Amino acid sequence: MQKKILHIINPDKFTIPFIQFINREFDPSEHLFLCNTKPEDKVLKANPNVKYLHNRYRKNLFKNTLIFYKCIKGADKIILHGNPILAIFILFPYILKKTYWIIYGYEFDKTNSRKKIKINEFIHFFIKRFVLKRVNGHITHIKGDSDLANTLYRSSAKYYYSPMYLSNVVGETKQNISKEKNKQGIKKILVGNSTSPSNNHASIFQMLMPYKESNILIYCPLSYGIFLEYRDEVIRHGKELFAEKFIPLTDFMTLDKYNSFLQDIDIAIFNHYRQEAMGITLTLLNMGKTIYMNSHTTSYRSLMERGIQVFDNNIIQKDGLFVNRDVSMNPGLVYNEYNYEKVKSTLSDILNN
């Protein structure tokens, strides 16, 4: 009998390529993808090993529970991508011993704090803690996230290493510095990666204030994410402080166009309070760019432990922003850890063993 692996997944720009990757590189008959919403991709939607739950979820509760049960019944292994539809696991707690959780990072948001919370938030946290405490293993390329999850949820899940998604894959590239840019002397600075408030844009703006009269351009990606009011506030604040030197990026770019844009970036500054923006971070490191990060994050520690040079945001004020920092080893180190074959081999170990 063939081994059946069930993926519980939210179809988005990261996971749809993952589904296509699994169906291309592995035996599709061994994998079933249960989406928490109907995928917009027509090809994906028509794929026989892709199922989806019906919205509105509560309105279709009986139907969705039946779909879920049919999917888990024949599964030898369950891969939970992030934390979609955790509530339904309460009905089938016995499946958690064969469930492996791919940690995204957003699961550690501030609902884990001891502040006073509303009853619905408390229920959501209770469900999350009940389920994630009991999973068999964690799948992530950042061991610190697995350690953090075990601490927060008082669990003892095993750690399994994999870069997981193609968004974390880099190719063999060489640093490409524009001669025209060097002649102009403009320093191009990337700030944050999305509309999520966890970017803490305002704190980065304060780091850059001493350089507002310098020959700089500040680029702020704001095309990804759902927090539109926060996006508008970031744009207003950035324009107020840096005028025409602040350039918000609100339109999606194709991958080729975005990578071409990133080639011209000199410095990136991220100040997330948790692991986030790893795809763009790895791409920039592979291009030989200088990156400043919050040193308290698991991603900062993970990169530094593997010899990949990123820099603490605090040294911007101490040493200056435009100090020449040695990042010459980064492209080779990043490529060794985050190439296509690495994703394939690590996932093969996890899925087949």
C-alpha positions as CSV (number, residue, x, y, z in Angstrom):
1,M,0.0,0.0,0.0
2,Q,1.3,3.4,-0.9
3,K,2.2,5.9,1.8
4,K,-0.3,8.8,1.9
5,I,0.8,12.2,3.0
6,L,-1.8,14.9,3.7
7,H,-0.8,18.5,3.5
8,I,-3.1,21.0,5.3
9,I,-2.4,24.3,3.6
10,N,-3.5,27.8,2.7
11,P,-3.1,28.3,-1.0
12,D,-1.0,31.5,-1.6
13,K,2.0,32.8,-3.5
14,F,4.3,30.6,-1.4
15,T,2.4,27.4,-1.1
16,I,1.0,27.1,-4.7
17,P,4.6,26.7,-6.1
18,F,5.2,24.2,-3.2
19,I,2.2,22.1,-4.4
20,Q,3.5,22.2,-7.9
21,F,7.0,21.3,-6.7
22,I,5.8,18.2,-4.8
23,N,3.7,17.0,-7.7
24,R,6.7,17.5,-10.0
25,E,9.5,16.0,-7.9
26,F,7.6,13.4,-5.9
27,D,4.8,10.8,-6.6
28,P,1.6,12.8,-6.7
29,S,-0.4,9.7,-5.8
30,E,1.2,9.7,-2.4
31,H,0.3,13.3,-1.6
32,L,-3.1,15.0,-0.9
33,F,-3.4,18.7,-0.4
34,L,-6.4,20.0,1.7
35,C,-6.7,23.8,1.2
36,N,-8.6,25.8,3.8
37,T,-10.1,27.8,0.9
38,K,-10.7,27.3,-2.8
39,P,-7.5,28.1,-4.7
40,E,-7.8,30.7,-7.4
41,D,-5.3,29.0,-9.6
42,K,-7.4,27.1,-12.2
43,V,-4.8,24.4,-13.0
44,L,-4.3,23.8,-9.3
45,K,-8.0,23.6,-8.6
46,A,-8.5,21.0,-11.3
47,N,-5.7,18.8,-9.9
48,P,-7.1,15.5,-8.6
49,N,-4.9,15.6,-5.5
50,V,-6.0,19.0,-4.4
51,K,-9.2,19.3,-2.2
52,Y,-10.6,22.3,-0.5
53,L,-12.9,23.2,2.3
54,H,-16.0,25.4,1.7
55,N,-16.5,28.9,2.7
56,R,-18.1,30.2,4.8
57,Y,-16.4,27.7,7.1
58,R,-18.9,27.8,9.9
59,K,-21.9,27.8,7.6
60,N,-20.5,24.6,6.0
61,L,-19.3,23.1,9.3
62,F,-20.8,19.6,8.8
63,K,-19.7,19.3,5.2
64,N,-16.2,20.6,6.0
65,T,-15.8,18.2,8.9
66,L,-16.7,15.3,6.7
67,I,-14.2,16.4,4.0
68,F,-11.5,16.7,6.7
69,Y,-12.3,13.3,8.1
70,K,-12.1,11.6,4.7
71,C,-8.8,13.2,4.1
72,I,-7.2,12.2,7.4
73,K,-8.6,8.7,7.4
74,G,-6.1,7.3,4.9
75,A,-3.1,9.5,5.8
76,D,0.0,8.0,7.3
77,K,1.6,11.5,7.8
78,I,0.0,15.0,8.1
79,I,2.0,18.1,7.2
80,L,0.5,21.3,8.7
81,H,1.6,24.4,6.9
82,G,1.4,27.3,9.3
83,N,-1.7,27.1,11.5
84,P,-4.8,27.0,9.3
85,I,-8.1,25.4,10.6
86,L,-6.6,24.3,13.9
87,A,-10.1,24.2,15.6
88,I,-11.0,21.1,13.6
89,F,-8.1,19.2,15.1
90,I,-9.9,19.3,18.5
91,L,-12.4,16.8,17.1
92,F,-9.6,14.4,16.0
93,P,-6.8,14.8,18.6
94,Y,-5.4,11.3,17.9
95,I,-4.0,12.5,14.5
96,L,-1.6,14.9,16.2
97,K,0.9,12.1,16.9
98,K,1.4,11.8,13.1
99,T,1.3,15.6,12.4
100,Y,4.3,17.6,11.5
101,W,4.1,21.4,11.7
102,I,5.9,23.7,9.2
103,I,6.6,26.8,11.3
104,Y,6.1,30.1,9.6
105,G,6.8,32.4,12.5
106,Y,3.6,34.4,12.6
107,E,2.3,31.7,15.0
108,F,4.4,33.4,17.7
109,D,2.5,36.7,17.5
110,K,1.5,38.5,20.6
111,T,-1.5,36.3,21.5
112,N,1.2,34.4,23.4
113,S,1.6,37.2,25.9
114,R,-0.1,37.3,29.3
115,K,-1.9,40.6,28.7
116,K,-5.6,40.8,29.1
117,I,-7.3,39.5,25.9
118,K,-10.9,39.1,24.7
119,I,-12.7,35.9,25.1
120,N,-12.5,35.0,21.3
121,E,-8.7,35.6,21.4
122,F,-8.5,33.4,24.5
123,I,-10.4,30.6,22.8
124,H,-8.1,30.9,19.7
125,F,-5.0,30.8,21.8
126,F,-6.3,27.8,23.8
127,I,-7.0,25.9,20.5
128,K,-3.6,26.9,19.1
129,R,-1.8,25.8,22.2
130,F,-3.7,22.5,22.5
131,V,-2.9,21.5,18.9
132,L,0.6,22.8,18.5
133,K,1.7,21.3,21.9
134,R,0.9,17.9,20.6
135,V,2.4,17.7,17.1
136,N,5.1,15.1,16.6
137,G,7.6,17.3,14.9
138,H,8.6,20.8,13.7
139,I,9.8,21.4,10.1
140,T,11.8,24.6,9.7
141,H,15.2,25.8,8.5
142,I,15.5,27.9,11.8
143,K,16.1,25.6,14.8
144,G,15.5,28.6,17.1
145,D,11.8,28.6,16.0
146,S,11.5,24.9,17.0
147,D,13.1,25.7,20.4
148,L,10.8,28.7,20.8
149,A,7.7,26.6,19.9
150,N,8.6,23.9,22.5
151,T,9.1,26.6,25.1
152,L,5.9,28.5,24.4
153,Y,3.7,25.5,24.1
154,R,5.5,23.3,26.6
155,S,6.0,20.6,24.1
156,S,8.8,18.2,23.1
157,A,8.4,18.0,19.3
158,K,11.4,16.9,17.3
159,Y,13.2,19.3,14.9
160,Y,13.5,18.5,11.2
161,Y,15.6,20.7,9.0
162,S,14.4,21.9,5.6
163,P,14.2,25.2,3.7
164,M,10.8,24.0,2.7
165,Y,9.5,26.5,0.1
166,L,10.9,27.6,-3.3
167,S,10.8,31.2,-2.0
168,N,13.8,30.3,0.1
169,V,15.7,28.9,-2.9
170,V,18.6,30.9,-4.3
171,G,20.7,30.4,-7.4
172,E,24.4,30.8,-8.0
173,T,24.7,34.6,-8.4
174,K,27.4,37.2,-8.3
175,Q,27.1,40.6,-6.9
176,N,26.0,43.0,-9.6
177,I,26.9,46.6,-8.9
178,S,25.6,49.2,-11.3
179,K,28.4,51.5,-12.6
180,E,25.9,54.2,-13.2
181,K,24.8,54.1,-9.6
182,N,28.4,54.3,-8.4
183,K,29.0,57.4,-10.5
184,Q,26.0,59.1,-8.9
185,G,27.0,58.0,-5.4
186,I,23.4,57.2,-4.4
187,K,23.0,54.7,-1.6
188,K,19.8,52.7,-2.1
189,I,18.3,51.4,1.1
190,L,15.5,48.8,1.5
191,V,13.2,49.1,4.5
192,G,11.0,46.2,5.6
193,N,9.2,43.8,3.3
194,S,5.4,44.1,3.7
195,T,2.4,45.9,5.2
196,S,2.6,43.9,8.4
197,P,3.0,46.1,11.5
198,S,5.6,43.6,12.7
199,N,8.0,45.4,10.3
200,N,8.2,48.3,12.8
201,H,8.8,50.8,10.0
202,A,8.8,53.8,12.3
203,S,11.8,52.5,14.3
204,I,13.8,52.1,11.1
205,F,12.9,55.6,10.0
206,Q,14.4,56.8,13.3
207,M,17.6,54.9,12.5
208,L,17.7,56.7,9.1
209,M,17.0,60.2,10.3
210,P,20.6,61.2,10.7
211,Y,21.1,60.4,7.0
212,K,18.1,62.2,5.6
213,E,20.4,64.9,4.0
214,S,22.7,62.3,2.6
215,N,22.6,61.0,-1.0
216,I,20.1,58.2,-0.3
217,L,16.9,56.7,-1.7
218,I,14.7,54.7,0.7
219,Y,12.6,51.9,-0.9
220,C,9.8,50.5,1.1
221,P,8.0,47.3,-0.2
222,L,4.3,47.6,0.6
223,S,2.6,45.5,-2.0
224,Y,2.4,42.3,0.1
225,G,0.1,42.0,3.1
226,I,-3.5,42.9,4.2
227,F,-2.9,45.8,6.6
228,L,-3.9,48.7,4.3
229,E,-4.4,51.3,7.0
230,Y,-1.0,50.6,8.3
231,R,0.4,50.8,4.8
232,D,-1.1,54.2,4.3
233,E,0.3,55.4,7.6
234,V,3.8,54.1,6.7
235,I,3.6,56.0,3.4
236,R,2.4,59.2,5.1
237,H,5.1,59.0,7.7
238,G,7.9,58.1,5.3
239,K,7.0,61.0,2.9
240,E,6.8,63.4,5.9
241,L,10.3,62.5,7.1
242,F,12.2,61.9,3.8
243,A,10.1,63.7,1.1
244,E,11.0,62.6,-2.4
245,K,13.8,60.3,-1.0
246,F,11.1,57.9,0.2
247,I,9.8,55.6,-2.4
248,P,6.9,53.3,-1.4
249,L,6.5,50.1,-3.6
250,T,2.8,49.4,-3.7
251,D,2.5,47.4,-7.0
252,F,3.4,43.8,-7.4
253,M,6.5,43.1,-9.6
254,T,7.2,39.9,-11.5
255,L,9.9,37.8,-9.9
256,D,12.5,38.7,-12.6
257,K,11.7,42.4,-12.2
258,Y,11.9,42.3,-8.4
259,N,15.2,40.4,-8.5
260,S,16.5,43.0,-10.9
261,F,15.4,45.8,-8.6
262,L,17.1,44.1,-5.6
263,Q,20.4,43.9,-7.5
264,D,20.6,47.7,-7.2
265,I,20.0,47.8,-3.4
266,D,23.0,48.5,-1.3
267,I,21.7,48.1,2.2
268,A,18.5,46.4,3.7
269,I,17.2,47.1,7.2
270,F,14.7,44.9,8.9
271,N,13.4,45.3,12.4
272,H,10.9,42.5,12.8
273,Y,10.4,41.3,16.4
274,R,10.2,37.7,15.1
275,Q,11.4,35.5,12.2
276,E,10.0,37.1,9.0
277,A,11.0,38.1,5.5
278,M,13.4,35.2,5.1
279,G,12.8,34.9,1.4
280,I,13.9,38.4,0.6
281,T,16.7,38.2,3.2
282,L,18.2,35.2,1.6
283,T,18.0,36.6,-1.9
284,L,19.8,39.8,-0.8
285,L,22.5,37.9,1.1
286,N,23.0,35.8,-2.0
287,M,23.5,39.0,-3.9
288,G,26.2,40.1,-1.5
289,K,24.1,42.9,0.0
290,T,24.6,44.3,3.6
291,I,21.7,43.5,5.9
292,Y,20.9,44.9,9.3
293,M,18.4,42.9,11.5
294,N,17.0,42.7,14.9
295,S,19.5,40.6,16.8
296,H,16.9,39.2,19.2
297,T,15.2,37.2,16.4
298,T,15.7,33.5,15.8
299,S,16.5,34.2,12.1
300,Y,19.4,36.5,13.1
301,R,20.9,33.9,15.4
302,S,20.3,31.1,12.9
303,L,22.2,33.0,10.1
304,M,25.1,34.0,12.4
305,E,25.5,30.4,13.7
306,R,26.0,29.2,10.2
307,G,28.7,31.9,9.5
308,I,26.4,34.1,7.3
309,Q,27.1,37.7,8.1
310,V,24.2,39.9,9.1
311,F,24.5,42.9,11.4
312,D,22.7,44.1,14.5
313,N,20.6,47.2,13.9
314,N,22.1,48.7,17.1
315,I,25.4,49.2,15.4
316,I,23.9,51.6,12.9
317,Q,23.8,54.3,15.5
318,K,27.1,53.2,17.1
319,D,29.3,52.7,14.0
320,G,27.4,54.4,11.2
321,L,25.3,53.1,8.3
322,F,27.8,53.3,5.5
323,V,30.6,51.4,7.1
324,N,32.2,48.9,4.6
325,R,31.3,45.5,6.0
326,D,32.8,42.2,4.8
327,V,29.9,40.1,3.3
328,S,32.1,38.4,0.6
329,M,31.5,34.9,2.0
330,N,27.7,35.2,2.2
331,P,26.7,34.2,-1.4
332,G,28.5,30.9,-1.2
333,L,27.3,30.0,2.3
334,V,23.7,30.9,1.4
335,Y,23.7,29.0,-1.8
336,N,25.1,25.9,0.0
337,E,22.2,26.0,2.5
338,Y,19.3,27.2,0.2
339,N,19.6,25.7,-3.2
340,Y,16.9,23.7,-5.1
341,E,18.5,20.3,-4.5
342,K,18.8,21.0,-0.7
343,V,15.0,21.7,-0.6
344,K,14.4,18.5,-2.5
345,S,16.7,16.2,-0.5
346,T,15.6,17.5,3.0
347,L,11.9,17.2,2.1
348,S,12.5,13.7,0.7
349,D,14.1,12.7,4.1
350,I,11.1,14.1,6.0
351,L,8.4,12.8,3.7
352,N,9.8,9.3,3.1
353,N,11.1,8.4,6.6
